[in-house]
Structures are given as C-alpha cells and as structure tokens.
Amino acid sequence: DSGQTWRQFEWLNESLQARDIAFDKSGEAWVLGDNGNFYSMDYRKKINLQTNRGNDDFDNIATNNIRMWFSNNGDGSHDPFTDGNGLYWPGGVNAINSAIFEDGFLWGGVVDGDTVVHGSTYRYGLQPGNILENGQAADPFDDSFYIWRANDNWPIISDMTAQRMEFDWNNWPSQLGAPYNDINQDGEYNPQTDNPVKYGDEMYWMVMNDLDTARTNFLYGSDPVGVEIQVSIYAYQSELLRDVVFKKYKLINKSGKTITDMYFSFWSDPDLGAAGDDFVGCDTILNLGYCYNGTNNDNIYGIPPAAGYLLLQSPVFEAVSSDSAYFNDSWHSGYRNCDLSSFIDFTKSALYPDPIMGMIEGTHQTYNYMTGKNWNNTDILNPHTGKATRFMVAGDPLMGTGWYEGSGWPGGPAPGDRRMMLTAGPVTMNPGDSQEVVYAIIMAQGVNNLHSIAELKSKAKAVGEFYYNGDFIIAIADENTPGPDRYSLAQNYPNPFNPITTISYTLPVTSDVELSIYNILGQRVATLVSEKQQAGLHKIRWDAGKIAGGIYYYKLEAGKSFSETKKLVLIK
C-alpha cells in the first residue's frame, strides 16, 4: 500500500537489522532477539513466551569454552526452557555435551534465635530487585532488574546483541549497586566518560533479594530476612582461562537485624555427561570441590572430564592488625578470609539424603550440613578412622590415600547421581554489613577419569594465582605438550590500573608482532612490542606513569592477518 500502514521505529544504533516483529494487543511492537526473547523497541523490556515467572530473567554466558545458564532468581547452570542441564562444555555457544544439571548459592544463619537458609538449589528462593532504604523490596516487575551485560566490543558488533550491549553500557545501573569506574569523579555514572567495572572479557550483573515469602518458604521453609545479593558472572577468552567461569556474590544485610553463625555455600548437582556414573570429592588445600566419573568411560564424553568448584574468595572476619583479607578487589589489614569449613557428598541415600524442600525441616537439615554435621545434626564419621570430620571424601583418588569414593570408601556407594556442597564460615553480619564470596567453575579433561582430576587441580592452582596476582604459575610442560593453537589477546590486568598493568597474548607460531597503545582519538601513544617473537605465551608490562589518565586502547597485530583491539583504563 505504498507504505501507508508502515510504521517507523527508532533503534538504539543506526545499524539496520532484518528481524521478525510481533505486535501485542495494545499495538506495541516487539522484536525477536536472541534466545527466543522478544524485546521492546527501546530494548528496555524483555518477555519470553516459554516462561511465566514474572520478571525473572534468564541468560547464558558463552564467552569462552563454557556455555552456562543463570537467572536473577538465583538459579544456576539450569536451562529454563528445557528444565534440564544448563552448563555445557566444550564448544562455548556451540557446546552440546552437558556437565552440570543445576547449581546455586546458599547462605544460612541465625536471626532472632531462628535458623534460616536462603538462596537456590532445585528451587529458587530469591526474587529480582534491590532492597529500598525503608527495608522493603523494590518492585520485582521493574524493568531495570533484568540481567545487565557489560562488553565493550559492542561498537564493532552489528547484530541484535550489539543493541543490548550498547543500551546496557549507556544505562549501566550504578544506582542499584552495579560497579563502575568514575573516571571524572563526579559521583554519577556518565557513559561518555565512565564505564562499568567489567571483570573478564564479558560480564553479566544482576541484583536479587530474599523478601518474597512464597519463594523463601518454597525453598526450605524459612521466612524472609532482608539480604540483598548482587551477582557478577564473567569469563575470559584467553587460552589459560577458556575453561573457567567466575561467579562473584556480594551480600548486603539490609534487614536491620544481626545474622550470627552465618555460612556461605555453593551447592551443585553435576551430571557429568551421563548422570548415573559420577563420584565427587574435595581438596581442602585448594578449597576445591569436584566431580569426576566413577568409570573410565562416559556415554556422552567418552574420555570423562572433571568439573570443579573453586572457592577463590571467602567471607571475612575481624582479626589482628598483622592479618589481612581480600575483599573489594584489594587487600585489607585487620581481617582474615574464612577457610573452607565443610564439604558434603549427597549420595541420594538414607545416610546422606537431600534436604526436604518446602518445609522448615529442610532449613535445619541444610544448615546442619553447612556446619559440617549430618542432616540430623550427628557427626559425620570418616570410615577409615571412625573419627568425626566436616569434610567428606577429602582423600586423594590419584594417590589412593584417605577417604575417597570407590575403593577409598569401604562399603560406600557405587557410582551414581551425586550432589555436593562446599561451605565457608561462620561469620556475623551486622545491619549494613556486606560480604563477598567468589567461585570459579572449572572444566578439565585428561586421558582418563583420574588424570582429569589432576588436570583440574592444576587449573585450579593457576586460576588462584591469576585471581590474586593477575598472573599464572605454570608447571613445566612435557616436551611433547603442544603450545597454544591460536592467536589470542587477553584483557590487561589490573584494569583499571595506576600506573602499571600487564598485557598477555599467545602466539601459535613464530610471528612478527606489534603491540601498540592508542588514545581515544586513534593516535598512537606508545609501541610496546615491534619484533619477531617465538610461539607461546607472552606478557608485556606497561608503565603508564608519564601518560595522562583516561581511556586507551591496545592493539595486537601478529602474523599475516591477526589483529585485535581491547580497551584499558588508566586512573590517576
């Protein structure tokens, strides 16, 4: 009709996209985007016809070799559309083999004499949104409580994903607690000068709370308290971190009440390929809980991998002045980080059963597990020594020592479906206090089921070194161990920085390399490398002491065709 009934829409950028568009009964237009979601034309609202959970939002990170689902109701590694496994590896966005069915973060403590447990396992006990100054939950249907995404590559991406990235970058919810770099130091987020604090090459951020009575009761029967949880999920594309996803939880006690004897747990139901042939274990030195195959062949993976949950940063408590603890991305004297305090192997048996859901008994059973007791508050006994322990299956299946599943557990269960939970605590949270807990989910594969554990522990050590030092301690490889198979450029660390940072990259073959720094006008301000270099990992230290603070870009050109650019922020 010569355009008489056509409608013109304003997009977030000038790129024209071919997209399916639907209209609701009110006449509002919705565009079909990624993951089956429909977005409003300003990209401010999102709905999915396959779910009906209010404003609960779902997304998945596939920045590297892992593809992992998550939600702003606390659910983790679980596909909301299939109600099935939600962590896939390897292959990233194209991964088809599943390693984890579901996982979630829990906290438990004592409030006014009552034991409470909140978070998420098979059921979610959280709702989207922050807690207001009056102690009430914000409207969970507010559109600002969706899952935000920080990726500074959106200017060079031309699909629907870039629309979202640009919107999130320009409207970063600093007012909700999302971290950002206040470059101009005016106390407000301004996308022209400031930028989100972006851990990794890509990061997702969301805020939740425990003030929905129906949800907290549905989980384990506890009543709401008033704890706000801010979550950052991020990953790196570098060769050394491509099998790792990080999850950072910040908890703020906005209840006006003191929470004593508080524990923080990460729970998981790992289905490592086939679900019925798994074992689990823990390494108390590494603060690592892990799942591995009980046999040397898996119906899904063939050679079975191992999956691990590494406690990187635990809650803190006040200590003597000579002690120090890591929180808020730096070290602080006068505090200490808690040690790993317990590990539980749920064997789906009468001896170590899953806690009851939807009833207050489930709260007490879960909390007993958190403290290192059995579900009924009796001691857990090491089958070798007969003595009480808070750490189940903490032996070494590689060396054949201690209590471990299989031959290391006299009369123990056969390989099967497992759950596990690693816990740190206890601490006290007074009104207004905050705590941080950081985990790394790691995948590894060796030449058999036990060698996969060895590979996993090696990666866990390297990830710990990276998290605290921004660097790796790499074991000397066998001479037949292959080097990197592709060019890659990592995000500089630390970032933001003042005035020294390190830039890492890998070369698969001997290559001509040029690494340069540019300002926002595209002018080159420094050339760090301009030479032929051998294959392998290279780390370049840049001292920007004589450079003005601001946003810069570093560009790596290597070989005949590789070129990649990343952003760095110098704060002075």
WOWO-V972683 format. One record per residue. N is the residue number from 1. RES is the residue in one small letter. OMEGA is omega in whole degrees, 0 to 359 (none if undefined). BURIAL is I if it has 16 or more other C-alpha atoms within 10 Angstrom, else O. Layout:
N:RES:OMEGA:BURIAL
N:RES:OMEGA:BURIAL
This chain:
1:d:177:O
2:s:175:O
3:g:183:O
4:q:181:O
5:t:178:O
6:w:176:O
7:r:180:O
8:q:182:O
9:f:175:O
10:e:179:O
11:w:182:O
12:l:172:O
13:n:188:O
14:e:180:O
15:s:178:O
16:l:184:O
17:q:172:O
18:a:186:O
19:r:172:O
20:d:182:O
21:i:177:O
22:a:179:O
23:f:176:O
24:d:186:O
25:k:179:O
26:s:181:O
27:g:179:O
28:e:182:O
29:a:178:I
30:w:181:I
31:v:180:I
32:l:182:I
33:g:184:I
34:d:174:O
35:n:178:O
36:g:180:O
37:n:171:I
38:f:183:I
39:y:172:I
40:s:187:I
41:m:175:I
42:d:178:O
43:y:184:I
44:r:183:O
45:k:180:I
46:k:175:I
47:i:175:I
48:n:185:I
49:l:182:O
50:q:182:O
51:t:179:O
52:n:184:O
53:r:180:O
54:g:181:O
55:n:176:I
56:d:182:I
57:d:182:I
58:f:176:I
59:d:175:I
60:n:177:I
61:i:180:I
62:a:183:I
63:t:182:I
64:n:186:I
65:n:181:I
66:i:169:I
67:r:188:I
68:m:177:I
69:w:175:I
70:f:183:I
71:s:176:I
72:n:166:I
73:n:177:I
74:g:183:I
75:d:182:I
76:g:175:I
77:s:182:I
78:h:183:I
79:d:183:I
80:p:184:I
81:f:177:O
82:t:187:O
83:d:183:O
84:g:183:O
85:n:186:I
86:g:170:I
87:l:184:I
88:y:181:I
89:w:352:I
90:p:175:I
91:g:177:O
92:g:183:I
93:v:180:I
94:n:183:O
95:a:180:I
96:i:181:O
97:n:185:I
98:s:181:I
99:a:183:I
100:i:179:I
101:f:183:I
102:e:172:I
103:d:181:I
104:g:180:I
105:f:179:I
106:l:166:I
107:w:180:I
108:g:180:I
109:g:182:I
110:v:180:I
111:v:181:I
112:d:177:O
113:g:180:O
114:d:176:O
115:t:179:I
116:v:173:I
117:v:180:I
118:h:178:I
119:g:185:I
120:s:168:I
121:t:174:I
122:y:175:I
123:r:181:I
124:y:182:I
125:g:183:I
126:l:176:I
127:q:179:I
128:p:172:I
129:g:180:I
130:n:176:I
131:i:184:I
132:l:182:O
133:e:179:O
134:n:178:O
135:g:179:O
136:q:177:O
137:a:171:I
138:a:180:I
139:d:183:I
140:p:179:I
141:f:177:O
142:d:184:O
143:d:183:O
144:s:183:I
145:f:175:I
146:y:182:I
147:i:183:I
148:w:186:I
149:r:180:I
150:a:178:I
151:n:185:I
152:d:177:I
153:n:185:O
154:w:180:I
155:p:182:O
156:i:177:O
157:i:189:O
158:s:181:O
159:d:184:I
160:m:179:I
161:t:180:O
162:a:177:I
163:q:181:I
164:r:182:I
165:m:181:I
166:e:179:I
167:f:182:I
168:d:180:I
169:w:184:I
170:n:184:I
171:n:184:O
172:w:190:I
173:p:180:I
174:s:181:O
175:q:178:O
176:l:181:I
177:g:178:O
178:a:186:I
179:p:178:I
180:y:177:I
181:n:181:I
182:d:187:I
183:i:181:I
184:n:173:O
185:q:177:O
186:d:178:O
187:g:180:O
188:e:179:O
189:y:177:I
190:n:186:I
191:p:179:O
192:q:182:O
193:t:184:O
194:d:177:I
195:n:177:I
196:p:167:I
197:v:186:O
198:k:172:I
199:y:177:I
200:g:176:I
201:d:175:I
202:e:183:I
203:m:173:I
204:y:183:I
205:w:179:I
206:m:179:I
207:v:183:I
208:m:175:I
209:n:185:I
210:d:187:I
211:l:174:I
212:d:185:I
213:t:181:I
214:a:182:O
215:r:181:I
216:t:176:I
217:n:182:I
218:f:180:I
219:l:181:I
220:y:174:I
221:g:180:I
222:s:173:I
223:d:180:I
224:p:178:I
225:v:184:I
226:g:178:I
227:v:176:I
228:e:182:I
229:i:175:I
230:q:188:I
231:v:172:I
232:s:178:I
233:i:186:I
234:y:182:I
235:a:178:I
236:y:179:I
237:q:184:I
238:s:182:I
239:e:186:I
240:l:182:I
241:l:187:I
242:r:179:I
243:d:186:I
244:v:168:I
245:v:181:I
246:f:176:I
247:k:181:I
248:k:180:I
249:y:173:I
250:k:181:I
251:l:179:I
252:i:179:I
253:n:180:I
254:k:186:I
255:s:188:I
256:g:180:O
257:k:178:O
258:t:176:I
259:i:181:I
260:t:177:I
261:d:187:O
262:m:179:I
263:y:180:I
264:f:187:I
265:s:168:I
266:f:183:I
267:w:179:I
268:s:167:I
269:d:181:I
270:p:171:I
271:d:189:I
272:l:189:I
273:g:173:I
274:a:188:I
275:a:191:I
276:g:183:I
277:d:187:I
278:d:165:I
279:f:172:I
280:v:179:I
281:g:177:I
282:c:176:I
283:d:186:I
284:t:176:I
285:i:182:O
286:l:188:O
287:n:188:I
288:l:167:I
289:g:186:I
290:y:177:I
291:c:178:I
292:y:181:I
293:n:176:I
294:g:177:I
295:t:185:I
296:n:176:O
297:n:178:I
298:d:184:I
299:n:180:O
300:i:186:O
301:y:191:I
302:g:172:O
303:i:188:I
304:p:173:I
305:p:173:I
306:a:178:I
307:a:183:I
308:g:173:I
309:y:183:I
310:l:174:I
311:l:183:I
312:l:182:I
313:q:184:I
314:s:178:I
315:p:183:I
316:v:174:I
317:f:181:I
318:e:181:O
319:a:180:O
320:v:187:O
321:s:181:O
322:s:177:O
323:d:176:O
324:s:181:I
325:a:181:I
326:y:171:I
327:f:185:I
328:n:174:O
329:d:178:O
330:s:180:O
331:w:181:O
332:h:180:O
333:s:179:O
334:g:179:O
335:y:173:I
336:r:171:I
337:n:178:I
338:c:171:I
339:d:168:I
340:l:188:I
341:s:177:I
342:s:173:I
343:f:183:I
344:i:175:I
345:d:177:I
346:f:186:I
347:t:182:I
348:k:180:O
349:s:178:O
350:a:182:O
351:l:181:O
352:y:186:I
353:p:170:O
354:d:176:I
355:p:178:I
356:i:181:I
357:m:175:I
358:g:181:I
359:m:183:O
360:i:175:I
361:e:179:I
362:g:175:I
363:t:183:I
364:h:179:I
365:q:179:I
366:t:181:I
367:y:176:I
368:n:176:I
369:y:180:I
370:m:183:I
371:t:180:I
372:g:175:I
373:k:173:I
374:n:184:I
375:w:183:I
376:n:176:O
377:n:172:O
378:t:180:O
379:d:168:O
380:i:186:I
381:l:173:I
382:n:185:I
383:p:179:I
384:h:186:O
385:t:184:O
386:g:182:O
387:k:180:O
388:a:177:O
389:t:175:I
390:r:184:I
391:f:176:I
392:m:175:I
393:v:179:I
394:a:176:I
395:g:184:I
396:d:179:I
397:p:178:I
398:l:181:O
399:m:181:O
400:g:182:O
401:t:175:O
402:g:182:I
403:w:175:I
404:y:184:I
405:e:183:I
406:g:183:I
407:s:178:O
408:g:179:I
409:w:180:I
410:p:181:O
411:g:183:O
412:g:185:O
413:p:175:O
414:a:174:I
415:p:183:I
416:g:178:I
417:d:185:I
418:r:164:I
419:r:178:I
420:m:181:I
421:m:175:I
422:l:192:I
423:t:173:I
424:a:180:I
425:g:1:I
426:p:173:I
427:v:174:I
428:t:175:I
429:m:175:I
430:n:178:I
431:p:180:I
432:g:179:O
433:d:173:O
434:s:177:I
435:q:177:I
436:e:174:I
437:v:182:I
438:v:178:I
439:y:170:I
440:a:174:I
441:i:190:I
442:i:173:I
443:m:179:I
444:a:179:I
445:q:177:I
446:g:181:I
447:v:174:O
448:n:187:I
449:n:180:I
450:l:177:I
451:h:176:I
452:s:175:I
453:i:179:I
454:a:178:I
455:e:180:I
456:l:181:I
457:k:176:I
458:s:177:O
459:k:180:I
460:a:177:I
461:k:181:I
462:a:179:I
463:v:177:I
464:g:177:I
465:e:180:I
466:f:186:I
467:y:184:O
468:y:186:O
469:n:185:O
470:g:184:O
471:d:179:I
472:f:164:I
473:i:186:O
474:i:176:O
475:a:177:O
476:i:185:O
477:a:172:O
478:d:184:O
479:e:179:O
480:n:179:O
481:t:182:O
482:p:175:O
483:g:180:O
484:p:184:I
485:d:181:O
486:r:172:O
487:y:175:I
488:s:178:I
489:l:182:I
490:a:173:I
491:q:179:I
492:n:180:I
493:y:354:I
494:p:177:I
495:n:1:I
496:p:184:I
497:f:176:I
498:n:350:O
499:p:188:I
500:i:175:O
501:t:180:I
502:t:178:I
503:i:182:I
504:s:176:I
505:y:180:I
506:t:177:I
507:l:180:I
508:p:180:I
509:v:173:I
510:t:189:O
511:s:167:I
512:d:188:I
513:v:171:I
514:e:179:I
515:l:186:I
516:s:178:I
517:i:180:I
518:y:173:I
519:n:185:O
520:i:176:O
521:l:180:O
522:g:180:O
523:q:179:O
524:r:180:O
525:v:179:O
526:a:171:O
527:t:185:O
528:l:180:I
529:v:172:O
530:s:185:O
531:e:173:O
532:k:182:O
533:q:179:I
534:q:176:O
535:a:177:I
536:g:179:I
537:l:178:I
538:h:179:O
539:k:183:O
540:i:180:O
541:r:180:O
542:w:175:O
543:d:183:O
544:a:184:O
545:g:182:O
546:k:182:O
547:i:178:O
548:a:178:O
549:g:179:I
550:g:180:I
551:i:178:I
552:y:178:I
553:y:174:I
554:y:187:I
555:k:177:I
556:l:172:I
557:e:185:I
558:a:179:I
559:g:183:I
560:k:188:O
561:s:185:O
562:f:176:O
563:s:178:I
564:e:182:O
565:t:176:I
566:k:182:I
567:k:170:I
568:l:185:I
569:v:178:I
570:l:182:I
571:i:176:I
572:k:none:O
